[in-house]
Amino acid sequence: MARPRKFDEQDVLTAARDAFWRGGYTATSVQDLAEATGLGAQSIYGAFGSKRDLFLRILDDYCATQKEGLESAVTADSSPWHGLTSAVVFEDGGRLKLPEQGCLMVNTIAALSAQDDDVRTRACRVYDDTLALFARQITEAQERGEIDSDVDPTETARALITVMQGIEFLQKSGIAEDEVRRLKHAALDMIERAVTKTADPEEVQP
């Protein structure tokens, strides 16, 4: 008969996540995880399988939480377009926050996706989900007359994802906050110009 677990699984997952987040997957040993969680190595193996199994479980939980948080931030504003663009540049009233150590998924992609099919599959799923969410918001903004109806929602969503990831990289790289703020405003201004319908000269009343 299996012995009952004597630990809180979520507490252990959180502690292990933070250990991976600090050190990265490769540099974090099972001993590091044992020290972070308070469990012995055998208990970790027994409860979660291998170090890799534990990490993928943590990554899946993290991505699910981030997906919910992003959707909540993007849809919180009464204006679909303003809600989306505010979230993209992390100026949404604090609903989205960039941790100092960066996004766990982005860090993992940079370190492992080139040689790890499971990580690459998860990265593609995150991208597809984000693209679909942004495109839905853009379509709704068009239906409400907030932006040009001729704009391609998917192409615009791709541009916004690029801006969002670029801002995250710049903030993590140590660039001064004032410069990052200027970059945000420049990016938003460029996007606003691209999606705002300009009047047809023939439609302008004399």
Backbone hydrogen bonds, N-H to C=O, Kabsch-Sander energy under -0.5 kcal/mol:
donor,donor_aa,acceptor,acceptor_aa,energy
9,E,7,F,-0.7
12,V,8,D,-2.1
13,L,9,E,-2.7
14,T,10,Q,-2.4
15,A,11,D,-2.3
16,A,12,V,-2.7
17,R,13,L,-2.6
18,D,14,T,-2.3
19,A,15,A,-1.8
20,F,16,A,-2.5
21,W,17,R,-2.7
22,R,18,D,-2.2
23,G,19,A,-2.3
24,G,20,F,-3.1
28,T,24,G,-1.1
29,S,27,A,-0.7
33,L,29,S,-2.0
34,A,30,V,-2.5
35,E,31,Q,-2.4
36,A,32,D,-2.2
37,T,33,L,-2.5
38,G,34,A,-2.2
44,I,40,G,-2.0
45,Y,41,A,-2.5
46,G,42,Q,-2.7
47,A,43,S,-2.2
48,F,44,I,-2.8
49,G,45,Y,-1.9
54,L,50,S,-2.4
55,F,51,K,-2.4
56,L,52,R,-2.7
57,R,53,D,-2.0
58,I,54,L,-2.4
59,L,55,F,-2.8
60,D,56,L,-2.4
61,D,57,R,-2.3
62,Y,58,I,-2.7
63,C,59,L,-2.6
64,A,60,D,-2.2
65,T,61,D,-2.2
66,Q,62,Y,-2.7
67,K,63,C,-2.4
68,E,64,A,-2.0
69,G,65,T,-2.4
70,L,66,Q,-2.7
71,E,67,K,-2.3
72,S,68,E,-2.3
73,A,69,G,-2.3
74,V,70,L,-2.8
75,T,71,E,-2.0
76,A,72,S,-0.5
76,A,73,A,-0.7
83,G,79,S,-2.8
84,L,80,P,-1.9
85,T,81,W,-2.7
86,S,82,H,-2.4
87,A,83,G,-1.6
88,V,84,L,-2.3
89,V,85,T,-1.5
90,F,87,A,-1.4
91,E,86,S,-3.2
95,R,92,D,-0.5
102,G,99,P,-2.0
107,N,103,C,-2.8
108,T,104,L,-2.2
109,I,105,M,-2.6
110,A,106,V,-2.4
111,A,107,N,-1.7
112,L,108,T,-3.1
113,S,108,T,-0.7
113,S,109,I,-1.3
115,Q,112,L,-1.5
116,D,112,L,-1.1
117,D,115,Q,-0.5
120,R,116,D,-2.3
121,T,117,D,-2.5
122,R,118,D,-1.9
123,A,119,V,-2.6
124,C,120,R,-2.4
125,R,121,T,-1.9
126,V,122,R,-2.4
127,Y,123,A,-2.3
128,D,124,C,-2.6
129,D,125,R,-2.4
130,T,126,V,-2.4
131,L,127,Y,-2.9
132,A,128,D,-2.3
133,L,129,D,-2.3
134,F,130,T,-2.7
135,A,131,L,-2.5
136,R,132,A,-2.1
137,Q,133,L,-2.0
138,I,134,F,-2.4
139,T,135,A,-2.4
140,E,136,R,-2.3
141,A,137,Q,-2.4
142,Q,138,I,-2.1
143,E,139,T,-2.3
144,R,140,E,-1.6
145,G,142,Q,-1.4
146,E,141,A,-2.7
147,I,141,A,-0.7
148,D,195,V,-3.4
151,V,148,D,-1.2
156,T,152,D,-2.4
157,A,153,P,-2.3
158,R,154,T,-2.2
159,A,155,E,-1.9
160,L,156,T,-2.2
161,I,157,A,-2.3
162,T,158,R,-2.0
163,V,159,A,-2.1
164,M,160,L,-2.6
165,Q,161,I,-2.6
166,G,162,T,-2.1
167,I,163,V,-2.5
168,E,164,M,-2.1
169,F,165,Q,-2.2
170,L,166,G,-2.4
171,Q,167,I,-2.6
172,K,168,E,-2.0
173,S,169,F,-1.5
174,G,171,Q,-0.8
175,I,170,L,-1.3
180,V,176,A,-2.2
181,R,177,E,-2.6
182,R,178,D,-2.0
183,L,179,E,-2.3
184,K,180,V,-2.4
185,H,181,R,-2.3
186,A,182,R,-2.4
187,A,183,L,-2.5
188,L,184,K,-2.7
189,D,185,H,-2.5
190,M,186,A,-2.2
191,I,187,A,-2.3
192,E,188,L,-3.0
193,R,189,D,-2.1
194,A,190,M,-1.6
195,V,191,I,-1.7
196,T,192,E,-1.4
197,K,195,V,-0.5
203,E,200,D,-2.1
204,V,200,D,-0.9
204,V,201,P,-0.5
